[in-house]
């Protein structure tokens, strides 16, 4: 789903995603030094799209080389020294894209033992019952998200003494045996409410809020607006006062001209009618 998140393509686009301008090239054209820091795979069936964006960045680093079909990985905290290194010699304007593993399956591999807060006993079985094995998997996912919160807040902390805004957006959610389903994980071709609904969190340093109070107020005013993250690039450009021929203020959630979509369509499904 990075294809939509990081380009001007959206779910309504008639052309393929690669026919549209992308976020990395747009930021470079606006005078930003671009960084791609990743703890996901560096190649493979799921990694090649990300590698395309990494290759277009001025600076790219991976925690290690790995291919999509390798199940083992390392924890997202391995990104901390990469972020620290990138922050040592900043340009005048800098754009960092930090690609986490987050809560991807296999969930038990996404957090260190010290973050084992939840167990199967913390997951009450629904009326139709869930096996101990499935409740354990749900608890492992909760631990992965608990650890992910630590990672995201730690990254925010690295920008606390700078004039910076940090945005956290997962490109998909995870289904975990919801409403009687026997499925866990995510499949882009078969979206569900759980895989579509994701948080979009904006954090701003004290210096950013002091120097851009109107942007911060616009963000606070937009909290309850229905939005699709395939339009995020328009909000980003609005925050940074960047204008391109592709920019559409109606697709920026902080803009007075913002227009919610009448029908949020995903893979031929009407989210508001079928899933909400």
GIWOSUL-V975597 format. One record per residue. N is the residue number from 1. RES is the residue in one letter. PSI is psi in whole degrees, -180 to 180 (999 if undefined). D_CENTER is the distance of its C-alpha to the mean C-alpha in Angstrom with 2 decimals. Layout:
n: <N N>
res: <RES RES>
psi: <PSI PSI>
d_center: <D_CENTER D_CENTER>
//
This chain:
n: <1 2 3 4 5 6 7 8 9 10 11 12 13 14 15 16 17 18 19 20 21 22 23 24 25 26 27 28 29 30 31 32 33 34 35 36 37 38 39 40 41 42 43 44 45 46 47 48 49 50 51 52 53 54 55 56 57 58 59 60 61 62 63 64 65 66 67 68 69 70 71 72 73 74 75 76 77 78 79 80 81 82 83 84 85 86 87 88 89 90 91 92 93 94 95 96 97 98 99 100 101 102 103 104 105 106 107 108 109 110 111 112 113 114 115 116 117 118 119 120 121 122 123 124 125 126 127 128 129 130 131 132 133 134 135 136 137 138 139 140 141 142 143 144 145 146 147 148 149 150 151 152 153 154 155 156 157 158 159 160 161 162 163 164 165 166 167 168 169 170 171 172 173 174 175 176 177 178 179 180 181 182 183 184 185 186 187 188 189 190 191 192 193 194 195 196 197 198 199 200 201 202 203 204 205 206 207 208 209 210 211 212 213 214 215 216 217 218 219 220 221 222 223 224 225 226 227 228 229 230 231 232 233 234 235 236 237 238 239 240 241 242 243 244 245 246 247 248 249 250 251 252 253 254 255 256 257 258 259 260 261 262 263 264 265 266 267 268 269 270 271 272 273 274 275 276>
res: <X X X X X X X X X X X X X X X X X X X X X X X X X X X X X X X X X X X X X X X X X X X X X X X X X X X X X X X X X X X X X X X X X X X X X X X X X X X X X X X X X X X X X X X X X X X X X X X X X X X X X X X X X X X X X X X X X X X X X X X X X X X X X X X X X X X X X X X X X X X X X X X X X X X X X X X X X X X X X X X X X X X X X X X X X X X X X X X X X X X X X X X X X X X X X X X X X X X X X X X X X X X X X X X X X X X X X X X X X X X X X X X X X X X X X X X X X X X X X X X X X X X X X X X X X X X X X X X X X X X X X X X X X X X X X X X X X X X X>
psi: <-4 -27 -36 -39 -36 14 175 2 148 -177 -15 0 140 -28 160 155 -34 -4 -3 155 154 168 -40 -50 -36 -44 -38 -42 -26 4 12 143 130 139 135 114 121 140 18 -178 148 -9 170 -177 -34 -10 -14 -35 -46 -39 -33 -47 -38 -41 -23 -10 155 -31 124 138 141 147 -32 163 128 159 156 -34 0 122 -34 151 -170 160 155 -19 -15 -16 -20 -50 -28 -41 -45 -42 -43 -29 -10 -32 69 155 -175 -40 134 140 117 127 113 115 104 158 -35 -129 27 147 153 124 -35 -11 2 4 145 163 -36 -19 20 76 -36 147 177 -30 -21 -2 99 134 140 -179 -37 -3 141 140 161 -38 -43 -37 -34 -41 -41 -41 -38 -38 -42 -40 -38 -40 -37 -45 -40 -38 -41 -43 -49 -45 -32 -40 -42 -42 -29 -16 8 -30 14 167 96 152 135 132 130 120 112 147 -4 163 -170 140 140 77 43 140 47 1 150 13 142 149 -153 144 116 -36 -14 74 150 169 -42 -34 -18 -36 118 154 151 105 129 129 136 140 160 -39 -39 -46 -33 -37 -17 58 -31 -35 -42 -39 -38 -38 -44 -36 -19 2 -40 9 134 136 154 133 -9 -12 7 -33 -32 -39 -42 -47 -36 -43 -36 4 43 134 131 167 -27 -19 135 110 -23 -16 3 120 -16 -2 142 -24 2 136 109 145 137 -37 119 103 134 119 41 1 139 105 -46 -30 -34 -27 -30 999>
d_center: <9.53 8.50 12.05 11.54 8.37 10.16 13.65 16.03 16.36 15.55 16.77 20.19 20.66 23.92 23.30 21.08 17.71 19.31 21.99 19.80 19.10 15.76 13.79 15.27 18.77 18.56 17.71 20.45 22.86 22.31 23.46 20.38 20.29 17.05 15.63 13.49 13.33 12.27 13.12 12.61 15.60 17.36 19.02 19.77 19.04 15.24 15.13 17.14 14.70 12.54 16.02 17.05 14.57 15.44 19.04 18.92 17.72 20.61 19.62 17.72 17.94 17.02 17.98 20.29 21.13 20.35 20.43 18.37 21.19 21.54 20.70 21.18 18.78 18.62 16.83 13.87 16.53 17.87 15.42 17.38 20.37 18.43 16.90 20.42 22.01 19.94 20.84 24.51 25.45 23.33 24.35 25.19 21.76 18.64 15.07 12.91 9.75 9.13 7.81 8.24 10.08 9.17 11.06 11.98 15.69 18.15 17.22 20.29 19.28 16.08 18.07 21.40 24.48 24.61 21.56 23.45 23.80 23.89 26.30 27.43 29.85 27.10 26.04 28.82 29.74 29.68 32.98 32.85 32.13 29.57 30.82 30.52 28.45 25.83 25.82 25.36 22.29 20.81 21.80 20.18 16.81 17.50 18.33 15.16 13.22 16.06 15.55 11.80 12.93 15.40 13.14 10.88 14.18 15.94 13.78 14.33 17.94 18.29 17.97 20.21 23.29 21.90 21.38 17.63 14.71 11.37 8.26 5.55 2.83 2.65 4.53 7.45 9.61 12.84 16.42 19.06 22.54 22.01 25.15 27.32 25.03 25.76 22.32 19.42 16.20 14.63 16.33 14.89 18.51 19.24 16.63 17.40 16.68 14.89 12.55 11.91 11.57 8.29 8.32 7.69 9.43 11.54 13.84 16.75 19.47 23.04 24.02 21.37 22.41 26.02 25.86 23.65 24.69 24.52 20.79 20.15 22.47 20.86 17.48 19.48 21.33 18.36 17.04 18.67 18.23 16.96 14.15 12.22 8.96 11.00 12.91 10.45 12.38 15.44 14.30 13.36 16.81 18.44 17.33 18.76 21.74 21.21 22.94 23.02 24.90 21.76 20.56 21.28 21.59 21.66 17.96 16.99 16.46 18.37 21.22 24.57 24.72 21.55 22.47 20.61 20.91 23.95 22.45 18.79 19.37 17.32 19.31 22.48 21.79 22.09 19.47 21.60 24.78 23.90 21.01 20.57>
//
